[in-house]
Amino acid sequence: MAHGGGVNMPCHGYTGGVSSHQGRVLTDPRIIAVFWDPAFTISSPLVGSMSLLLTDVLSGSFVKGLQEYEVGVGSSIGVHIIDTKKYPPPSKIDAGGIQSQLAKWLDDGAVTPKPDAHEGRKVYVVFTPSSTSISDGVGACGYHNHGSYGPGGSDNLIWAAIFGYAGSTSADGVAFCVGHELAETFTNPTDQGYFVDTGDSRCEIGDLCEAAKGSSKIISYPYLGWNVEPFWSQASTACIKPGGTLFHTLRRANGAWPFPFGNVEAQLSNNLGNVFRAACALNAKGELHVCAIDGSGNVWHTIRAADGTWPLPWEDVEKQTSWKGGPIPRVACSVDATGNLHVCAIDRNGKLWHTIRTANGTWPFAFGDVQAQTTKVRRNSGIGPTPHVACSTNAAGDLHVCAIDVNGGLWHTIRKADGTWPFAFGDVQAQTRRVGPNIGPTPYVACSADPSGDLHVVVVDLNGGLRHTIRKNDGSWPFAFGDVLAVTKAAVPKVCAQLATRLRVLENFFQHVHDPAAMQKLAQEIAAVVKQQEENDCNQPNAISNVACAAQGIGELHVCAVDLNGILLHASRLSNGSWTSFESVQRHTILVGPKQSIGMTPSVACSTTGALDLHICAIS
């Protein structure tokens, strides 16, 4: 459980794998970050960088690599900064002291929410005071543990502690430790999950891979500008470093999927290696701008020409804009009516930036600090670090920016076509709650402006629910967030109900038949029904982990979403406000290409314009 190069020496290089034991894992992890040091303030870069690190570990290819252990995509559901005057840091503490202090904070309401009696999702990550020594953590940078909290609680307080950092520095120095502890907490939260007793030590999936056999030197690899550790894959019987490859396909305006997914980097003269995130934007000529982020957190740009070729190599956006601010783990982009490409980026401290690539291919502007502009309006204090952003231009050339703060709050502002930022960030749910329910924190957002100037906003809530609302061109928010998954499930073909009934009948028969020949025949019939369900997209998603959207000129909104299993899906909101059911993108694309899927997809981007085709960029 403790992590550090010299702590787990007997585990290093062990290749015997791990055992599942009772198989208890966190299938839907929810992180509550607890910052306990005077250096932590809501506006400090340290809180921003730590929050962004947690988000990147929870939502990208890193956590997708844990899917073989049935761990799903996670989310951050709270950031709490402890008042060090009320709760002064001790000179020394151990695991029991950390757990007792966490229980005290929960009792006092300093940390919320409390764990359920039979908790299976929440993990409290405590960043201990830099001035406090950890008496049972000598040589380690962190560990994870568990205990009981509240009446009826049984192993329901699941937590990790990170203590190998200096109070005033960024998250760089502990990224390897955070990834290690979270991977192990998710796969072995209460000592009933994945680990192995080697005889000399109890080893978890991070311990086996943090260093070579006989060595205490930490092994790490670049991931969105952070350095994280590999972890053990039982399926591969090896240590893995989850990466990503960028693929592209398109859906014709008539609904056809004529092309398989193509490997973008195979088309370009220079190769980025791993691509962990991407954004894309189509211009009026049919050219697709693609922005990508590599393992080091560098931003790159290229273009797919209207004829389907990729004539340009990746260009280094940071070099073009003379960026000196370090890695950029998040990017969004949109093309305006004049052909200018707007790029919104988030640095590793959660600060939001904006720049432009002009239609003639130049980058005349340095990245500008967005909140330095929006806080000038009425001298507001801003919204703090923003770990997620989406943007979209309208026909007038205005750029809509939607940003998520560290507590999952959704905010909106506008950059006018003349380059000014006349509005402070506005609280979106403060508007939508006037006409509907509070949907709670929203970790992910996508947005797209339609030709009428209305802005469609699609968010993912903490339960993986997909929600949609509209900001009208006049600035009003007349609609509550609607439940997209509820309406897409209702839109499945009528044959799905018949197939579901048929499947239940066959499965019931199967339970009462003992003749081998009859059992084989029933199994074949069941398989045929399941195949029909897949062909008709009857099995609609119950939860979403990532989303993108694109408004078409005919009033249709395309929504591309990734479910908790990494399956890429597409649905449409029609011009009359009704929705189609979700269809599997991979199922369509393998019908016209290689008989294989692109694999699990941690993130997706999409774009369209006018009545043109829908372009999809996906990380595999």
C-alpha positions in Angstrom: 0.0 0.0 0.0 2.9 2.4 0.7 4.5 3.7 -2.4 8.1 4.7 -2.9 11.1 3.4 -4.8 12.7 1.6 -1.9 9.6 0.6 0.0 8.3 -2.2 -2.2 11.6 -3.8 -3.3 10.4 -7.5 -3.1 7.6 -6.5 -5.5 9.7 -4.9 -8.2 10.0 -7.0 -11.4 7.7 -9.8 -10.1 6.0 -11.4 -13.1 3.7 -13.9 -11.4 0.8 -11.5 -11.6 -1.9 -10.8 -9.1 -5.0 -12.6 -7.9 -8.5 -11.3 -7.7 -9.4 -12.6 -4.2 -13.0 -11.5 -3.5 -12.7 -9.3 -6.6 -13.8 -6.0 -4.9 -12.9 -3.1 -7.0 -14.3 0.4 -7.6 -16.2 0.2 -10.8 -17.3 3.9 -10.7 -14.7 5.8 -8.7 -15.5 9.2 -7.3 -12.6 11.3 -6.0 -12.9 13.9 -3.2 -9.7 15.9 -2.9 -8.7 17.2 0.5 -5.9 19.8 0.6 -4.4 20.3 4.1 -1.6 22.9 3.8 -1.3 26.7 4.1 -0.2 26.8 0.5 -3.5 25.5 -0.7 -6.1 28.3 -1.6 -8.9 28.1 -4.0 -7.1 30.5 -6.4 -3.6 29.0 -6.0 -2.0 27.3 -9.0 -1.2 24.4 -6.7 -4.9 23.5 -6.3 -5.4 23.9 -10.0 -2.6 21.6 -10.9 -3.5 19.0 -8.4 -7.1 19.0 -9.5 -6.2 18.8 -13.1 -3.8 15.9 -12.4 -6.6 14.0 -10.6 -9.0 14.7 -13.5 -6.4 13.5 -16.1 -5.8 10.3 -14.3 -9.6 9.7 -13.8 -10.8 10.3 -17.3 -8.2 9.5 -19.9 -6.4 6.4 -21.3 -4.7 5.8 -17.9 -7.9 4.8 -16.2 -9.1 3.0 -19.4 -6.1 0.8 -18.9 -7.7 -0.5 -15.7 -10.9 -1.6 -17.5 -9.7 -5.3 -17.5 -10.1 -5.1 -13.7 -13.7 -3.8 -14.3 -12.7 -0.3 -13.1 -14.6 2.4 -15.0 -14.0 6.0 -15.8 -14.0 8.1 -12.7 -14.8 11.7 -11.8 -13.9 14.3 -9.3 -16.9 15.2 -7.1 -15.4 17.7 -4.7 -12.4 19.8 -3.7 -12.0 20.8 0.0 -9.3 23.2 1.3 -8.8 22.6 5.0 -8.6 25.7 7.3 -5.2 25.2 8.9 -6.0 27.6 11.6 -9.0 25.5 12.7 -7.2 22.2 12.0 -3.5 23.0 12.5 -1.0 20.5 10.9 0.7 18.3 13.5 4.4 17.8 13.5 3.9 14.0 13.0 1.1 11.7 11.9 0.5 8.1 10.9 -2.2 6.2 9.0 -4.4 6.0 12.1 -4.1 9.7 12.6 -4.9 10.6 9.0 -8.0 8.4 9.2 -9.1 9.9 12.5 -8.6 13.4 11.1 -10.6 12.6 8.0 -13.4 11.3 10.2 -13.3 14.5 12.2 -13.6 16.6 9.0 -16.5 14.5 7.9 -18.2 14.9 11.2 -17.7 18.7 11.2 -18.8 19.1 7.5 -15.3 20.4 6.5 -15.3 17.5 4.0 -18.4 16.3 2.1 -20.1 14.2 1.1 -19.9 11.5 3.8 -19.4 7.8 2.7 -22.4 5.6 2.4 -22.7 2.7 4.9 -21.7 0.3 2.1 -19.6 2.6 0.1 -18.4 1.4 -3.3 -17.4 4.6 -5.1 -16.0 7.4 -3.0 -12.3 7.8 -2.4 -10.9 10.6 -0.2 -7.5 11.7 -1.4 -5.7 13.7 1.3 -2.7 15.9 0.5 -1.1 16.0 3.9 0.8 19.1 5.2 4.3 19.5 3.8 5.5 20.4 7.3 4.1 17.1 8.8 6.3 14.0 8.9 4.6 10.7 8.2 5.8 8.3 10.9 4.7 5.1 9.1 5.6 6.4 5.6 9.4 6.5 5.7 10.8 6.2 2.2 7.3 6.5 0.7 5.4 9.3 -1.1 2.0 8.0 -0.3 -0.2 5.1 0.6 -3.9 4.1 0.6 -6.0 2.5 3.3 -9.5 1.9 4.5 -11.6 1.8 7.6 -15.1 2.3 9.0 -17.1 5.5 9.4 -20.5 6.2 10.9 -23.2 3.9 12.2 -23.4 0.6 10.2 -20.3 1.5 8.3 -18.1 -1.4 7.3 -14.9 -0.8 5.4 -16.7 2.2 3.9 -14.0 4.9 4.4 -11.7 4.4 1.5 -8.8 6.9 1.3 -5.3 7.6 0.0 -2.7 10.0 1.3 -0.1 11.9 -0.7 2.8 13.4 1.2 5.8 13.5 -1.0 5.6 17.1 -2.2 6.7 20.6 -1.2 3.8 22.8 -0.2 4.5 25.5 -2.7 5.3 23.5 -5.8 3.1 22.1 -8.6 1.9 18.6 -8.9 4.8 17.6 -11.2 6.7 15.9 -8.4 3.9 13.6 -7.2 2.1 12.7 -10.4 3.8 9.3 -10.4 2.7 8.7 -6.8 -0.9 9.9 -7.4 -1.3 7.6 -10.4 0.2 4.7 -8.5 -2.0 5.1 -5.4 -5.2 5.6 -7.4 -4.6 2.6 -9.6 -4.1 0.5 -6.5 -7.0 2.0 -4.6 -9.4 1.4 -7.5 -8.3 -2.2 -7.9 -7.8 -3.1 -4.2 -9.8 -0.6 -2.1 -10.3 -2.8 1.0 -7.7 -5.7 0.7 -10.3 -7.8 -1.1 -9.3 -7.0 -4.6 -6.2 -7.5 -6.8 -2.9 -8.2 -5.1 -0.4 -11.0 -4.6 1.5 -12.2 -1.5 5.0 -13.0 -2.8 6.1 -14.4 0.6 8.2 -11.3 1.2 5.6 -8.6 0.6 2.0 -7.9 -0.4 2.2 -6.4 -3.9 -0.5 -4.5 -5.8 -0.6 -3.7 -9.5 1.5 -0.5 -9.1 4.1 -2.1 -6.9 5.0 -4.7 -9.5 5.8 -2.1 -12.1 7.2 0.9 -10.3 10.8 -0.2 -10.7 12.9 -3.0 -12.2 13.8 -6.1 -10.2 16.4 -5.2 -7.6 16.1 -1.5 -8.3 14.6 1.4 -6.4 14.7 3.8 -9.4 11.1 4.8 -10.3 9.9 4.0 -13.8 7.6 6.5 -15.4 6.3 7.7 -18.8 4.9 11.0 -20.1 1.1 11.3 -20.0 -0.5 14.6 -20.8 2.6 16.4 -19.5 2.7 14.4 -16.2 5.0 11.6 -15.5 3.0 8.6 -14.3 4.0 5.0 -13.6 3.0 1.8 -15.6 0.9 -0.8 -13.8 0.5 -4.5 -14.1 -1.9 -5.9 -16.7 -3.1 -9.4 -15.9 -4.4 -9.8 -19.4 -1.1 -8.9 -21.0 1.0 -10.5 -18.1 3.2 -7.5 -18.3 3.5 -3.9 -17.1 1.7 -1.5 -19.4 1.8 2.2 -20.2 -1.6 3.1 -21.6 -1.3 5.3 -24.6 -3.4 6.6 -27.4 -3.6 6.7 -31.2 -5.7 9.3 -33.1 -8.2 7.9 -35.6 -10.7 9.7 -38.0 -13.9 8.7 -39.8 -17.0 10.5 -41.1 -20.7 10.1 -41.3 -22.3 11.3 -44.5 -25.1 13.8 -44.4 -27.5 11.0 -45.5 -26.6 8.9 -42.4 -24.2 6.5 -44.1 -20.9 5.5 -42.7 -18.8 4.7 -45.8 -15.3 4.6 -44.3 -13.5 2.7 -41.6 -11.6 4.6 -39.0 -8.2 5.7 -40.4 -5.0 6.2 -38.4 -4.3 9.9 -38.7 -0.6 9.7 -37.9 -0.1 7.1 -40.6 -1.1 9.9 -43.1 1.4 12.5 -41.8 5.1 13.0 -42.4 5.9 13.4 -38.7 4.7 11.2 -35.9 3.8 12.3 -32.4 3.8 8.9 -30.8 1.0 8.7 -28.3 -1.9 11.1 -28.7 -4.0 11.4 -25.6 -6.5 14.1 -26.5 -7.8 15.8 -29.6 -10.2 18.5 -30.8 -11.4 19.2 -34.3 -13.2 22.0 -36.2 -14.5 22.0 -39.8 -14.4 25.2 -41.9 -16.7 26.3 -44.7 -14.4 24.8 -47.3 -14.7 21.4 -45.8 -11.2 21.4 -44.3 -10.9 19.8 -40.9 -8.6 21.4 -38.4 -7.3 19.0 -35.8 -5.5 19.9 -32.6 -3.8 17.1 -30.6 -2.0 16.7 -27.3 0.9 14.4 -27.0 2.3 12.6 -24.0 4.5 15.6 -23.0 1.4 17.9 -23.0 2.5 19.7 -26.2 -0.3 21.0 -28.6 0.0 20.2 -32.3 -2.2 21.2 -35.3 -2.8 19.8 -38.7 -5.5 19.9 -41.4 -7.4 17.3 -43.4 -8.1 18.8 -46.8 -11.6 18.7 -48.3 -10.4 16.0 -50.8 -9.6 13.6 -47.9 -5.8 14.0 -48.0 -3.6 15.1 -45.1 -1.1 17.4 -46.9 0.4 19.1 -43.8 2.6 17.7 -41.1 1.9 18.4 -37.4 2.9 21.9 -36.5 3.9 22.8 -33.0 1.3 25.3 -31.7 3.4 26.3 -28.7 6.3 27.1 -30.9 4.1 29.2 -33.2 2.7 31.2 -30.3 6.0 31.4 -28.3 4.3 29.6 -25.4 6.5 29.3 -22.3 3.9 28.1 -19.9 4.7 24.4 -19.7 2.5 21.4 -20.7 -1.1 21.9 -21.9 -3.2 18.8 -21.1 -6.5 20.1 -22.5 -7.5 21.8 -25.8 -10.7 22.9 -27.6 -11.1 24.6 -31.0 -13.6 26.2 -33.3 -13.5 27.9 -36.7 -15.3 31.2 -37.3 -17.0 32.3 -40.5 -13.8 34.0 -41.8 -11.8 30.8 -41.5 -9.9 31.8 -38.3 -9.3 28.9 -35.9 -9.9 29.7 -32.3 -7.9 27.6 -29.8 -8.8 27.4 -26.1 -6.2 25.6 -23.9 -5.8 24.7 -20.3 -2.4 24.7 -18.7 -1.4 22.3 -15.9 -2.4 24.8 -13.3 -6.0 24.9 -14.6 -5.6 28.3 -16.2 -7.6 29.0 -19.4 -5.9 30.5 -22.4 -7.0 31.5 -25.9 -5.2 32.2 -29.3 -6.0 32.3 -33.0 -4.6 30.8 -36.1 -5.7 33.0 -39.0 -7.2 31.8 -42.2 -3.9 32.4 -44.0 -2.1 30.0 -41.7 -0.3 32.4 -39.4 -0.4 32.5 -35.6 0.0 36.2 -34.9 -1.1 36.2 -31.3 0.4 34.7 -28.1 -1.9 32.8 -25.9 -4.0 35.2 -23.8 -5.2 34.7 -20.3 -9.0 34.5 -20.5 -9.8 35.2 -16.9 -7.5 38.2 -16.9 -10.0 39.6 -19.3 -13.3 38.3 -17.8 -12.4 39.4 -14.3 -12.2 43.0 -15.5 -15.9 43.0 -15.8 -17.5 44.4 -12.6 -14.2 43.4 -11.0 -15.3 39.9 -10.2 -12.9 37.4 -8.6 -13.2 34.9 -11.4 -14.0 31.2 -11.1 -10.6 29.7 -10.2 -8.9 26.9 -12.0 -10.8 25.2 -14.8 -9.9 21.6 -15.6 -12.2 21.4 -18.6 -13.3 23.7 -21.5 -15.4 23.6 -24.7 -15.8 26.4 -27.2 -17.8 27.2 -30.3 -18.1 30.2 -32.7 -21.4 31.5 -34.0 -22.3 33.0 -37.4 -21.5 36.5 -36.1 -17.9 35.5 -35.2 -18.5 35.5 -31.4 -16.8 32.7 -29.5 -18.8 31.0 -26.8 -16.6 29.4 -24.0 -18.0 26.9 -21.5 -15.7 26.0 -18.6 -15.9 23.6 -15.7 -14.4 24.7 -12.3 -12.7 22.4 -9.8 -16.0 21.5 -8.1 -17.8 20.6 -11.3 -19.6 24.0 -11.7 -20.5 25.0 -15.3 -19.7 28.5 -16.5 -20.1 30.4 -19.7 -18.7 33.6 -21.3 -18.3 35.1 -24.8 -15.4 36.6 -26.7 -17.0 39.0 -29.2 -15.9 39.1 -32.9 -14.1 42.4 -32.2 -11.8 40.6 -29.8 -13.3 42.0 -26.5 -14.5 39.9 -23.6 -17.4 42.0 -22.3 -18.9 39.4 -20.0 -17.8 37.8 -16.7 -18.2 34.1 -16.5 -21.8 33.3 -15.7 -23.1 30.4 -13.7 -25.1 28.3 -16.2 -27.0 26.3 -13.6 -28.0 29.4 -11.8 -30.0 30.1 -15.0 -31.3 26.6 -15.8 -32.4 25.9 -12.2 -34.9 28.7 -12.5 -36.9 26.5 -14.9 -35.9 23.0 -13.8 -34.0 20.8 -11.3 -30.5 21.1 -10.0 -28.5 18.4 -11.8 -25.4 18.7 -9.6 -21.8 19.0 -10.6 -20.9 18.3 -14.2 -17.4 17.1 -14.9 -17.6 17.3 -18.7 -19.1 19.7 -21.2 -19.4 20.1 -24.9 -21.1 23.0 -26.8 -22.0 24.0 -30.4 -23.7 27.1 -31.9 -26.2 26.5 -34.6 -26.8 28.8 -37.6 -29.5 30.7 -35.7 -27.0 31.6 -33.0 -28.5 29.4 -30.3 -25.8 27.5 -28.3 -26.4 23.9 -27.5 -24.7 22.7 -24.3 -24.3 19.0 -23.5 -22.9 17.9 -20.1 -22.1 14.7 -18.3 -23.3 14.6 -14.6 -21.8 12.7 -11.7 -23.8 9.6 -12.4 -22.8 9.4 -16.1 -26.1 11.0 -17.1 -26.2 13.0 -20.3 -27.9 16.3 -20.2 -28.8 19.0 -22.8 -29.9 22.6 -22.8 -29.9 25.6 -25.0 -28.8 29.2 -24.6 -30.9 31.3 -27.0 -29.3 33.9 -29.3 -30.9 36.6 -27.2 -28.8 35.5 -24.1 -31.7 33.7 -22.3 -31.6 30.1 -20.9 -35.3 29.2 -21.2 -34.8 25.4 -20.8 -33.8 23.1 -18.0 -31.2 20.5 -18.6 -33.0 17.6 -20.2 -32.2 13.9 -19.7 -30.8 12.7 -23.0 -30.4 9.0 -22.2 -34.0 8.8 -21.2 -35.2 10.0 -24.6 -32.7 8.1 -26.6 -33.7 4.8 -24.9 -37.3 5.6 -25.7 -36.3 6.1 -29.4 -35.0 2.6 -30.1 -36.7 0.7 -33.0 -39.9 -1.1 -32.1 -38.3 -4.5 -32.9 -36.1 -4.1 -29.8 -39.0 -4.7 -27.5 -39.9 -7.9 -29.4 -36.3 -9.0 -29.3 -36.1 -8.4 -25.6 -39.2 -10.5 -25.0 -37.9 -13.3 -27.2 -34.5 -13.3 -25.4 -36.2 -13.6 -21.9 -38.3 -16.5 -23.1 -35.3 -18.3 -24.6 -33.2 -17.7 -21.5 -36.0 -19.0 -19.3 -36.3 -22.2 -21.5 -32.5 -22.6 -21.3 -32.6 -22.8 -17.5 -35.0 -25.7 -17.6 -33.6 -27.8 -20.4 -31.0 -30.5 -19.7 -30.8 -32.3 -23.1 -27.4 -31.3 -24.6 -28.7 -31.1 -28.2 -31.6 -28.9 -27.1 -29.3 -26.7 -25.0 -27.0 -26.2 -28.0 -29.9 -25.2 -30.2 -31.2 -22.8 -27.6 -27.8 -21.3 -27.2 -27.6 -20.7 -31.0 -31.0 -19.0 -30.9 -30.0 -16.8 -28.0 -26.8 -15.8 -29.9 -28.9 -14.9 -33.0 -31.2 -12.7 -30.9 -28.3 -11.0 -29.3 -26.8 -10.3 -32.7 -30.1 -8.8 -33.9 -30.1 -6.6 -30.8 -26.6 -5.3 -31.7 -27.6 -4.7 -35.3 -30.6 -2.6 -34.2 -28.6 -0.8 -31.4 -31.2 -2.0 -28.9 -28.7 -1.9 -26.0 -28.6 1.8 -25.2 -26.0 3.2 -22.8 -26.8 3.7 -19.1 -23.9 6.0 -18.4 -21.5 8.3 -20.4 -17.9 9.2 -19.6 -17.1 11.7 -22.5 -19.1 13.7 -25.0 -18.7 16.0 -28.0 -21.4 17.7 -30.1 -21.8 19.5 -33.4 -24.7 21.5 -34.7 -25.7 21.2 -38.4 -27.1 23.8 -40.6 -30.4 22.0 -41.0 -31.0 22.4 -37.2 -29.8 19.0 -36.3 -27.4 18.4 -33.3 -25.0 15.5 -33.5 -23.9 14.1 -30.2 -20.9 11.7 -30.0 -20.5 10.0 -26.7 -18.3 7.4 -25.0 -19.9 5.0 -22.6 -18.2 3.5 -19.5 -16.9 0.6 -21.6 -15.1 2.9 -24.0 -17.7 2.3 -26.8 -18.1 5.2 -29.2 -21.7 6.2 -29.8 -23.7 8.6 -32.0 -27.2 10.1 -31.7 -28.9 13.1 -33.1 -31.3 15.7 -31.8 -33.5 16.6 -34.8 -34.7 20.1 -35.7 -38.1 19.4 -34.1 -36.5 18.6 -30.8 -36.8 14.9 -30.9 -33.9 12.5 -30.5 -32.8 9.4 -32.3 -31.4 6.4 -30.3 -27.7 6.0 -29.9 -25.9 3.9 -32.6 -22.5 2.2 -32.2 -20.0 4.0 -34.4 -17.5 1.1 -34.3 -20.2 -1.3 -35.5 -20.9 0.8 -38.6 -17.2 1.4 -39.4 -16.1 -2.2 -39.2 -18.7 -3.1 -41.8 -16.7 -1.2 -44.5 -13.2 -1.8 -43.3 -10.9 -4.1 -41.2 -13.0 -6.5 -39.2 -11.9 -5.0 -35.9 -12.9 -2.2 -33.8 -10.6 0.7 -33.0 -10.8 -0.5 -29.4 -11.7 1.4 -26.2 -12.1 5.1 -26.8 -11.3 7.4 -23.8 -12.3 10.6 -25.7 -13.9 11.9 -28.8 -14.3 15.1 -30.8 -16.6 15.9 -33.7 -17.4 18.7 -36.1 -19.7 19.6 -38.9 -20.8 22.8 -40.7 -23.8 23.6 -42.9 -25.2 20.4 -44.4 -21.8 18.8 -44.6 -20.7 15.5 -43.3 -20.0 14.8 -39.6 -16.3 14.3 -38.9 -15.2 12.3 -35.9 -11.8 12.2 -34.3 -11.4 9.5 -31.6 -8.5 8.3 -29.4 -8.1 4.6 -29.3 
